[in-house]
């Protein structure tokens, strides 16, 4: 009879452990997936910003050597990601591809209105309205430059919308993190509750609080590690599947940043499980015997 009761009790403990692992895994996977979305959104934001640029139109009659010198000067600036010199011939070729060869035949080489230009792209940190206005003023000081063209309203709209999306994701992340911590804490409290009589028995035989507490805490940390590894394995599988379906995603995923995300999920699983176990065990170490049956 006693052996049957022991088996039933052991099954309850194992069931509580597996339930905790599954619950914590789901929470960590959700946080990891949200972190991946945020990182992708940040990469996409930088990608969009780095495709914002100037078209620097050069004055007629400026020597090609002077234009190339201007390009090299711009290449040395911190705000420049890339600078491409587009000659009149290259500009004509590109336009004829869009409009057809009839365009060239109609105008003739002598009446070609296209001027040499430099296509400038900026680093993401500089791709905002204020910075671009400063850069524009600096570029226009060069005597070889006729004008600088870029869509100011589009730049403002892009930055405004990206800012809104960033704040929205940040707020949702904080809310989800709070909910996740509450869920993990509740799961572990239920797991410790099923072993409250073990804690009481150890107290009765003279075990100190730290002697009782630390095995539970270490097991809680191990639960967090196992749950995090399972969550990260599932997340990795989803990333691989998405990259196979959408190869362009590989350009947005930074391996180093993804490594930090994985490390964060692993540490978060350990800390949440460890601290929740610590405080749950402390509660049952300090309650009266009558409250054990509550």
Buried (B, 14 or more C-beta within 10 A) or exposed (E): EEEEEEEEBEEEEEEBBEBBBEBBBBBBBBBBBBBBEBBBBBBBBBEBBBEBBBEBBBBEEBEEEBBEEBBEEBEEBEBBBEBEBBBBEBBBEEBBEEEEEEBBEEEEEEEBEBBBBBBBBBBBEBBBEEBBEEBBEEBEEBEBBBBBEBEEEEBEEBBEEBEEEBEEBEEEBEEBBEEBBEBBBEBBBBBBBBBBEBBBEBBEEEBEBEEBBEEBBEBBBBBBBBBBBBBBEBBEEEBEEBEEEEEEBEEBBBEEBBEEBBEBBBEBBBBBBBBBBBBBBBBBBEBEEEEEEE
